[in-house]
Amino acid sequence: MNSLSIDTTSVSFALGEVFGVLLVVGGVLTLIWRLSGPWRRVSAPPRPLPALQLAQLRTRRRNMVVGVLALIAAGGVVAAVSSYMT
């Protein structure tokens, strides 16, 4: 492939970079969500917990993971927008 024939100033090239960044960010988000599954579910707590406390713990852990994913997604969108602007 001749790299001299690629127009790095075209809109298509810029959109390809944006979609590439968003694809990587989506993969990272999916990986984190899948790997955090056992931690979020709390299948075997260290001590027996009542059902209400166990549900609250699961909700708290889920919200923590969702918050981290939201921060990563926001960073990914900023990275994608900045790659489009340059």
VOGUBA-734651 format. One record per residue: x, y negated, z of N, C-alpha, C in turn; residue in three letters; residue number from 1. Coordinates in steps of 0.1 Angstrom, whole numbers. Example, Ala and Ser with C-alpha at 12.3 -4.5 7.8 and 13.67 -1.06 7.14 Angstrom:
<bafis>
BAFI   n.xx   n.yy   n.zz  ca.xx  ca.yy  ca.zz   c.xx   c.yy   c.zz  gulo  vofi
BAFI    132     57     78    123     45     78    132     33     78   ALA     1
BAFI    128     22     71    137     11     71    129      0     79   SER     2
</bafis>
This chain:
<bafis>
BAFI   n.xx   n.yy   n.zz  ca.xx  ca.yy  ca.zz   c.xx   c.yy   c.zz  gulo  vofi
BAFI      8     12      0      0      0      0      9    -12      0   MET     1
BAFI      6    -21     -8     13    -34     -9      8    -44      0   ASN     2
BAFI     15    -47     11     10    -56     21     10    -71     16   SER     3
BAFI     17    -73      5     16    -87      0      3    -90     -7   LEU     4
BAFI     -5    -80    -10    -18    -83    -17    -29    -85     -7   SER     5
BAFI    -26    -85      6    -37    -87     16    -37   -102     20   ILE     6
BAFI    -49   -107     18    -51   -121     21    -55   -123     36   ASP     7
BAFI    -45   -127     44    -47   -128     58    -55   -140     62   THR     8
BAFI    -59   -148     53    -67   -160     56    -81   -159     52   THR     9
BAFI    -85   -147     47    -99   -145     43   -108   -142     54   SER    10
BAFI   -121   -144     52   -131   -142     63   -132   -127     65   VAL    11
BAFI   -131   -119     55   -132   -104     57   -120    -99     65   SER    12
BAFI   -109   -104     64    -97   -100     72   -100   -104     86   PHE    13
BAFI   -105   -116     89   -108   -120    102   -119   -112    109   ALA    14
BAFI   -129   -109    101   -140   -100    107   -135    -86    110   LEU    15
BAFI   -126    -81    102   -120    -68    104   -112    -68    117   GLY    16
BAFI   -105    -79    120    -98    -80    133   -108    -81    144   GLU    17
BAFI   -118    -88    143   -128    -89    153   -135    -76    156   VAL    18
BAFI   -139    -69    146   -145    -56    148   -135    -46    154   PHE    19
BAFI   -122    -47    150   -112    -38    156   -110    -41    171   GLY    20
BAFI   -110    -53    175   -109    -57    189   -121    -52    197   VAL    21
BAFI   -133    -54    191   -145    -50    198   -146    -34    199   LEU    22
BAFI   -141    -27    188   -141    -13    189   -132     -8    200   LEU    23
BAFI   -120    -14    202   -111     -9    212   -118    -12    226   VAL    24
BAFI   -124    -24    227   -130    -28    240   -142    -18    243   VAL    25
BAFI   -149    -15    233   -160     -5    235   -155      9    239   GLY    26
BAFI   -144     13    233   -138     26    237   -133     25    252   GLY    27
BAFI   -127     14    256   -123     13    270   -134     13    279   VAL    28
BAFI   -145      6    276   -157      6    284   -163     20    286   LEU    29
BAFI   -164     27    275   -169     40    275   -161     50    283   THR    30
BAFI   -148     49    282   -139     57    289   -140     54    304   LEU    31
BAFI   -140     42    308   -142     38    322   -155     44    328   ILE    32
BAFI   -166     42    320   -179     46    325   -179     62    327   TRP    33
BAFI   -173     69    317   -173     83    318   -164     88    330   ARG    34
BAFI   -153     82    331   -143     87    342   -148     83    356   LEU    35
BAFI   -156     72    357   -161     68    370   -174     76    374   SER    36
BAFI   -179     84    366   -191     92    369   -191     99    382   GLY    37
BAFI   -181    108    384   -181    115    397   -180    106    409   PRO    38
BAFI   -173     95    408   -172     86    419   -185     78    422   TRP    39
BAFI   -192     75    411   -205     68    412   -216     77    418   ARG    40
BAFI   -215     90    415   -226     99    419   -225    103    434   ARG    41
BAFI   -213    103    440   -211    107    454   -218    120    457   VAL    42
BAFI   -214    130    450   -221    143    452   -218    150    465   SER    43
BAFI   -206    148    471   -203    154    483   -196    143    492   ALA    44
BAFI   -204    136    500   -199    125    509   -190    132    520   PRO    45
BAFI   -181    124    525   -172    130    536   -180    134    548   PRO    46
BAFI   -190    127    551   -199    131    562   -213    131    558   ARG    47
BAFI   -222    138    564   -236    139    559   -242    125    561   PRO    48
BAFI   -249    120    551   -256    108    551   -271    110    549   LEU    49
BAFI   -279    101    555   -293    102    552   -295     98    537   PRO    50
BAFI   -307    102    532   -309    100    517   -309     85    514   ALA    51
BAFI   -314     76    523   -315     62    520   -301     56    519   LEU    52
BAFI   -292     60    528   -279     55    528   -271     60    516   GLN    53
BAFI   -273     72    512   -267     78    501   -271     71    488   LEU    54
BAFI   -284     68    487   -289     60    475   -283     46    475   ALA    55
BAFI   -282     40    486   -276     27    487   -261     27    483   GLN    56
BAFI   -254     37    487   -240     39    484   -238     41    469   LEU    57
BAFI   -247     49    463   -246     52    449   -249     39    441   ARG    58
BAFI   -259     31    446   -263     19    439   -251      9    440   THR    59
BAFI   -245      8    452   -234     -2    454   -222      2    445   ARG    60
BAFI   -219     15    444   -208     19    435   -211     17    420   ARG    61
BAFI   -224     19    417   -228     17    403   -226      2    399   ARG    62
BAFI   -231     -6    408   -230    -21    406   -216    -26    405   ASN    63
BAFI   -207    -20    413   -193    -23    412   -187    -20    399   MET    64
BAFI   -190     -8    394   -185     -4    381   -191    -12    370   VAL    65
BAFI   -204    -15    371   -210    -24    361   -204    -38    361   VAL    66
BAFI   -201    -43    373   -194    -56    373   -180    -56    367   GLY    67
BAFI   -173    -46    369   -159    -45    363   -161    -43    348   VAL    68
BAFI   -170    -36    343   -173    -34    329   -177    -47    323   LEU    69
BAFI   -185    -55    330   -189    -68    325   -177    -78    323   ALA    70
BAFI   -168    -77    333   -156    -86    332   -147    -81    320   LEU    71
BAFI   -146    -68    318   -138    -63    307   -144    -67    294   ILE    72
BAFI   -158    -66    293   -165    -69    281   -164    -84    278   ALA    73
BAFI   -165    -92    288   -163   -107    286   -149   -110    281   ALA    74
BAFI   -139   -104    287   -125   -105    282   -124   -101    267   GLY    75
BAFI   -130    -90    264   -130    -85    250   -136    -94    241   GLY    76
BAFI   -147   -100    244   -154   -110    236   -145   -122    234   VAL    77
BAFI   -139   -127    244   -130   -138    243   -118   -135    234   VAL    78
BAFI   -113   -123    236   -102   -118    227   -106   -118    212   ALA    79
BAFI   -118   -113    210   -123   -111    196   -126   -125    190   ALA    80
BAFI   -131   -134    198   -134   -148    193   -121   -155    190   VAL    81
BAFI   -111   -153    199    -98   -160    197    -91   -154    185   SER    82
BAFI    -92   -141    183    -86   -135    171    -93   -140    158   SER    83
BAFI   -106   -143    159   -112   -149    147   -108   -163    144   TYR    84
BAFI   -106   -171    155   -102   -185    153    -88   -187    148   MET    85
BAFI    -79   -178    150    -65   -180    146    -63   -176    132   THR    86
</bafis>
